[in-house]
Amino acid sequence: MKLLSWNICFGGIGAGRTEYDPEASPENLRMITGAIKGKGPDIVILQEYRDAEETGGVLKAGLQEAGFTCYCSNPGLDKNGILIALSKSITDSYAVSPATSFRIEKKRLDEIYRYRWLNLSLEASVGSFELLGLHIPDVRPGRKGGPETFVRSIGHKQLVWDSLIDYAREKLGSGRETIIAGDFNTGINAEDQSPDTGTYYLSDRMAELKRLKNSQGHGLTDAWRKFHLAPGPEDYTWFLDSSGFRLDYAFLTPGLGKALRSVEYSHKERLEGLSDHSILIVDIKP
């Protein structure tokens, strides 16, 4: 079972753009769709997906043509959300339904943050698991809105992180196998960024997530770190100027962590400008 997670940047209109370009963006969206299909995934989790006809419509049509069934957190909305696409091999094997284990009171979030997760339950006689696609808010000083907006953004990010930690703790306690994947906009300061870059906001939450354990003393598996223990430049999935950061993760509960066979970051698509993030690909043999 191969899972692909990717932040496609502003709905897939092209890295470096903040507005849809009627000439360049359609081609970029077709290239994104081709890149996804070319990796041969069974599960696709996209962040910054926008369910607008000219962006999400192109992506969904291409994936559906390839046999995927698509679910999104922001139906009909041109706002950043999550798309989860499941191949026919998955939908033939599992009964898929919405899950409600990941809980945030949406009215506590500004609207731009209300669609950034999607929780599905996949059930089968041979085994079942949950999927949580997630995009934790980014915060950076100096953005539009000034200090007041910055402080609010920190609060939103903390709220999502605390909900995630509660969710992961519950899954570890119940033994419910789960995959959590997406753009976490956070890392461990000493490991997941270029040297002398500064600090992640709420890096302590990432450390807390990694410390969680079940009653047998087993925690979540950070898929990338299972095979890449020594931090290095190959870890970085997003750049600000020349500084690299690991923002894109997949975490697996213990049973699925043991079944993890391989993981890679595909940087080619980022370097080509399809998105400002690299692709994460995780291969599991459940």
N, C-alpha and C positions, 0 to 999 in steps of 0.2 A: 504494500500500500504506500504510494508515494504522495506526499503532501507538499504543495507549493504555497508559500506565503510571500506577498509582495505589496508594498505600498506603491501605488501606481502614479501618485502625485497629481493632485487637482483633477481627479477623474480620468487621467490618462492623456491630457492635452499636450504633454511634452515637458520635460524638465526645463526649468527656467522661465516657464510661462505661468502667468496668473489669469490669463483670459484665453478663451477658446479662439483659435486661429482657424478660420474656415478653409484655409489651404493646407496648413501643416498638420493640424490636429487630427483630421480623419486618417491620414497616413500613419501618424504615430499610434493611434488606437488600433489600426490593423496590424501594425508591427508588434504591439503588446500582445494582441490576441494570438498572433503567430508564434511569438516567443513562449507563451504559456503552453500552447498545444505542442510545441516542439519539445518541451520537457517531459511530456507523457505523464502528467499527474493524474491521480485518482481523485484527489481533493484539492481544490483551489480556494485560498482565502486571500481576498484583496482588500487592502485598506485605501482610504480616500477614493472609494468607488462612489460615483454620483449617478443616480438613477434618472438621468435626463436622456432624451431620445438621441441626441448627437454624441453622447459619450457612453453612458452605461448601455444604451440601446445597441450600440455597435459591438461592445464587448459581449453582452448577453447573446446577441444573435450569433456571433462567431462561436461561442462556447456551446450554445444549444445545437448548432449545426453539427458540432463534433460529438454530440450525445450527452452533454452535461445537463443536469437539472440545477437551476439557479435559485438561490434564496438571498434576499437582501434585507438590510436593517432599515432602509430609507426608501420604501417604495414610492415612486413618483416624485421624489424630492431631489433637486439639484444641490444637495448638501453632502459633505463627506460622510460616508458610511462604510459598511462592510458588505461585501459579496462573498458568499460561500457557494461554490459550484461543485457538484458531485458527479463523477462519471457514472456511466451505465453499470460498470462493474460494482460500484458502491450501492447504487439504488436497487440493483438486482439482488444484493446480498443483505441489505439493511432496510428496516422500516424507519423512515426519517420523520421527525416531528420537532416542533419548537420545544426548547427546554427553558425552564424559568429559574434555574439555580443561581445564575448571576444576577444580582439584584442591586440596582441603584434607583433612588427616587429621582426620576428625570427632572422634576420641577426644581430640583436643587442645582441643576446644571444650566448654563446658558445654552441656547438652542443649538449652537454650532457643535456642541459636545454630546447631544442627546441620541445620536445614531451610531456611535462608534463601537458597538459590540453586537455580536450575534451569537446566540447560544442554541445549538441543535443537539438533539438526542438521536443516536443511531442504535437501533435494537436488532438483534439477530439471535437465533437459537444457539449459535456457536460462540457468541460473545457480543458485548455491546460496549459502547463508549459515548462520551460527550465531546463535542467540539465547541470551543469558545474562540471566535475570531475577535481580536481586540485592537484598538488604536488608542493608546493612552495619550492624553493631551500633551503637546509640546509647550514649553514656556521659555521665552527669551526676553531679557530686558531690552528696551529701546524700540519695541514694536508699537504699532499704532494703538493709541488709547492711553499711553502713559502709565505712570506708576500704579494707578488704581486698577487698571485692566490687568497689569502684571500680577498684582496681589490676588485678584479674583481668579486668574488662570492657575496660580499655584494652588488655590483652594480646590478648584475643579480637578486638577491632577491628583491631589491628595485623596479626594473622594473616590476617584476611580481606582487608585492604588489600594485603598483600604478595602473596597469592595472585592477587588481581585484577591487580596490576601484572605479575606473571609471565605471566598469561593474555593480557593485552593485548599485551605484548612479543612473545609467540609468534605471535599473530594478525597483527600488523604484519609480523613477519619472514617468515611463510609466505604472506602475501597472502590468507589466508582471510577473506572478508568476514564481518563480525560486527556485531551490534547488542548493546550492553550497556545495560540500562535498569533503573531502580529507585530505591530510596531509599538514598542514599549516606551520609546523616547526617554530611556533611562538605562543606566548600566552601573557596574561597579567601578568606582573612580580609579582604582589602581590597575584595573585589568582591561577595560572595554573602550579605551580611547587613546589617542595619541599622547605621548608623554608631555608633561607640562602644559596641558590644555586647560586645566581648571577642574571644576567639579560638576557632576550631574546634579540637577535638582531632584531631590528625593531619592538619591542613591541608597539611602538607608532602607527604603521600601523594597528595593531589589534584593538587598542583603537579607532582609526579613523573609521574603518569599523563598529564598534559597535555604534558609535555616529551618523551614517547616518540616516536621517529621510526623509519620504515623506511629501507631503504637509499637510497631516492630523496628522503629528507628530509621525507616526509609523515607526519603523526601522526593521532590520533583527532580527529574533529569533535565538539565539544560542541554538540549540536543547537541548544539555546536561544541560546548565544552567537554562533552563525553569523549570526543575524538580530537580535540584541539586544546589540550590542557595549558600549554604555554601561550600566553597572550602575544599577539603580533599584528602586523599591518593587514594580514589577510582576514582579520576579524572585522574590519571596518566596513559597514554597509551604507554609511552616509557621511558626507563631508561638509564642513563649513570652512570655506576657504581651503587651507591646506591641512586642517585638523580632521582626523578621522574618528568616527564613533561607531560602536556597535549598538544599533537600536532595534534590530529585528531578531526575534527569538521564537523558539518553540520549546515549551515545557511539557513534559509527559509524566503522568503518574507512574508508580513503580513498575507495574506489569508491562505497560507499553514502553517504558524506559528500557527494560530488559530486552524487548523485541526490536529496539532501534538498531538498524543495520548500517546506515550511513547518513551523512549530512553534508551539504555543501552550500556555500554562498556563490551564486553566479554573478560576477561583477560586470560581465560583458555588456549587459543591457543598460546598466547605469553609465558605463563609460561611453556608450553610444548615444546617451541622452534620451532614452525611452522614458526613464524615470530618474529621480534623484536618489532612489534606493536600489540596492542590490536585491536579488531574488534569494530567498531561503528555500532549500529543497531538503525534505526529510524523508527517508525511506524506512518503513517499519514492516516487520513481518509478524503480524499479530497471530 
